[in-house]
Amino acid sequence: MNKFISILFSVLIGSTVVYCRGGGKSVNVTDPGAEQLKKEVKENLTGNILHYWTTRMIDNRNGGFYGRIDFKEQLYPEAEKGGILNARILWTYSSAYRVLHDTSYLRIATRARDYILKYFIDRQYGGAYRSLNYKGEPADDKKQIYTEAFFIYALSEYSRATGDKTTLAEARKIFDLVEKYALDRESNGYFEVFNRDWQRVHDRLIGENSDIVEKTMNTHLHVMEAYANLFRVSGDKFVGERLRNLVNIFLDKIIDSKRFHLICFLDRSWNPVGSIDSYGHDIESSWLLYEAAGLIGDPKLTAKVKEVSIRIADASAEGLQPDGSLLTEKDNDTGRTRETRSWWEQAETVVGNLNAYELTGAEKYFDRSVNCWNYIKKYFVDYKNGGWFSNVSEKGMPGQSDKAGFWICPYHNGRMCMEVIERLSKP
């Protein structure tokens, strides 16, 4: 393992404990790199990621948070305020308060919660708008299930961190609307997009490449993630039943049973449309799926998902590069591989492989996790301006994508840090 670990890791001695929260057991880690990994990600979380978003993104004039900062650090005060961005900010600061017990993070989380409940929630038809203009007025009033899922996820996390029941009730309202309108009662699963009053539309919002695509892996992954958090906090039996249904959808419909990659796009009857391997979603799903199954509390299901999760993590490794990074995707129909590295895929590589290490004790997974973190430190952390670059080239050069925006949030990298902190702490 040591050949993959930075020089800093080799000077430490001692050990720590990896705490597996998804129904597994604690694993003794004798390699000194574990404590250093925890130390470094905590420093990056508090001194860089959260500091950047706290100092750069709070909109003191119009409320909430700004909608965009470009790759040149140019702030756009009148940019749209995306629902995904705001929900992810709420989740991140709520989780940061829960994990680190710093009340300054609670203040930011409460600011995000209050702004969401006042402006994003549609009090006439229910659910949350997809985006607002900078003044807080609806800009895109569609009800996208991907976006709705993140509001469930975030509002649940605020309640988890604070015990606030009102916020939890708001998450449950959105859950009920998703179940009422988005559930496919004939073929199971969830449709993608609706207009403001929940009439179905067929907009392509997350990469759908054909009109016959009616269900996506990406939406189902984040609905599962959201339902898992809502169930964790509420203990509601019906939420648990719907979470179990989603886990089974992944096992039966979305995971390729021969290759163990996720099927990204599907028609209404769950037939694949196209053949793309999304390495980042593979590794992300490997740990989120196991977490969801562990919360359900069914030993047989957990054991089955454990095996599958490890297989998915192994499949995702097809995208790993010698420098520790993870490629974005491969189109198996054309043979094209996207060489650009994105911040979120690297973050999920750290967590997913750490999870696989907890499940197996195989050091190759810990090596992959640490090796990818070393790549992140070298190429993604912006030591000059703060925060992370959202993508880099094959040679590690920062791209020209926004550093904050509709999709660029402190959620993947912030969550990575908090997952490492919690997993590499004594129970």
Rosetta blueprint (number, residue, H / E / L):
1 M L
2 N H
3 K H
4 F H
5 I L
6 S L
7 I H
8 L H
9 F H
10 S H
11 V L
12 L L
13 I L
14 G L
15 S L
16 T E
17 V E
18 V E
19 Y L
20 C L
21 R L
22 G L
23 G L
24 G L
25 K L
26 S L
27 V E
28 N E
29 V E
30 T L
31 D L
32 P L
33 G H
34 A H
35 E H
36 Q H
37 L H
38 K H
39 K H
40 E H
41 V H
42 K H
43 E H
44 N H
45 L H
46 T H
47 G H
48 N H
49 I H
50 L H
51 H H
52 Y H
53 W H
54 T H
55 T H
56 R H
57 M L
58 I E
59 D L
60 N L
61 R L
62 N L
63 G L
64 G L
65 F E
66 Y L
67 G L
68 R L
69 I E
70 D L
71 F L
72 K L
73 E L
74 Q L
75 L E
76 Y L
77 P L
78 E L
79 A L
80 E L
81 K E
82 G E
83 G H
84 I H
85 L H
86 N H
87 A H
88 R H
89 I H
90 L H
91 W H
92 T H
93 Y H
94 S H
95 S H
96 A H
97 Y H
98 R H
99 V H
100 L H
101 H L
102 D L
103 T H
104 S H
105 Y H
106 L H
107 R H
108 I H
109 A H
110 T H
111 R H
112 A H
113 R H
114 D H
115 Y H
116 I H
117 L H
118 K H
119 Y H
120 F H
121 I E
122 D L
123 R L
124 Q L
125 Y L
126 G L
127 G L
128 A E
129 Y L
130 R L
131 S E
132 L E
133 N L
134 Y L
135 K L
136 G L
137 E L
138 P E
139 A E
140 D E
141 D L
142 K L
143 K E
144 Q E
145 I H
146 Y H
147 T H
148 E H
149 A H
150 F H
151 F H
152 I H
153 Y H
154 A H
155 L H
156 S H
157 E H
158 Y H
159 S H
160 R H
161 A H
162 T H
163 G L
164 D L
165 K H
166 T H
167 T H
168 L H
169 A H
170 E H
171 A H
172 R H
173 K H
174 I H
175 F H
176 D H
177 L H
178 V H
179 E H
180 K H
181 Y H
182 A H
183 L E
184 D L
185 R L
186 E L
187 S L
188 N L
189 G L
190 Y E
191 F L
192 E L
193 V E
194 F E
195 N L
196 R L
197 D L
198 W L
199 Q L
200 R E
201 V E
202 H L
203 D L
204 R L
205 L L
206 I L
207 G L
208 E L
209 N L
210 S L
211 D L
212 I L
213 V L
214 E L
215 K E
216 T E
217 M H
218 N H
219 T H
220 H H
221 L H
222 H H
223 V H
224 M H
225 E H
226 A H
227 Y H
228 A H
229 N H
230 L H
231 F H
232 R H
233 V H
234 S H
235 G L
236 D L
237 K H
238 F H
239 V H
240 G H
241 E H
242 R H
243 L H
244 R H
245 N H
246 L H
247 V H
248 N H
249 I H
250 F H
251 L H
252 D H
253 K H
254 I H
255 I E
256 D L
257 S L
258 K L
259 R L
260 F L
261 H L
262 L E
263 I L
264 C L
265 F E
266 L E
267 D L
268 R L
269 S L
270 W L
271 N L
272 P E
273 V L
274 G L
275 S L
276 I E
277 D E
278 S E
279 Y H
280 G H
281 H H
282 D H
283 I H
284 E H
285 S H
286 S H
287 W H
288 L H
289 L H
290 Y H
291 E H
292 A H
293 A H
294 G H
295 L H
296 I H
297 G L
298 D L
299 P H
300 K H
301 L H
302 T H
303 A H
304 K H
305 V H
306 K H
307 E H
308 V H
309 S H
310 I H
311 R H
312 I H
313 A H
314 D H
315 A H
316 S H
317 A H
318 E H
319 G H
320 L E
321 Q L
322 P L
323 D L
324 G L
325 S L
326 L E
327 L L
328 T L
329 E E
330 K E
331 D E
332 N L
333 D L
334 T L
335 G L
336 R E
337 T E
338 R E
339 E L
340 T L
341 R E
342 S E
343 W H
344 W H
345 E H
346 Q H
347 A H
348 E H
349 T H
350 V H
351 V H
352 G H
353 N H
354 L H
355 N H
356 A H
357 Y H
358 E H
359 L H
360 T H
361 G L
362 A L
363 E H
364 K H
365 Y H
366 F H
367 D H
368 R H
369 S H
370 V H
371 N H
372 C H
373 W H
374 N H
375 Y H
376 I H
377 K H
378 K H
379 Y H
380 F H
381 V E
382 D L
383 Y L
384 K L
385 N L
386 G L
387 G L
388 W E
389 F L
390 S L
391 N E
392 V E
393 S L
394 E L
395 K L
396 G L
397 M L
398 P E
399 G L
400 Q L
401 S L
402 D L
403 K L
404 A E
405 G L
406 F L
407 W L
408 I L
409 C L
410 P L
411 Y H
412 H H
413 N H
414 G H
415 R H
416 M H
417 C H
418 M H
419 E H
420 V H
421 I H
422 E H
423 R H
424 L L
425 S L
426 K L
427 P L
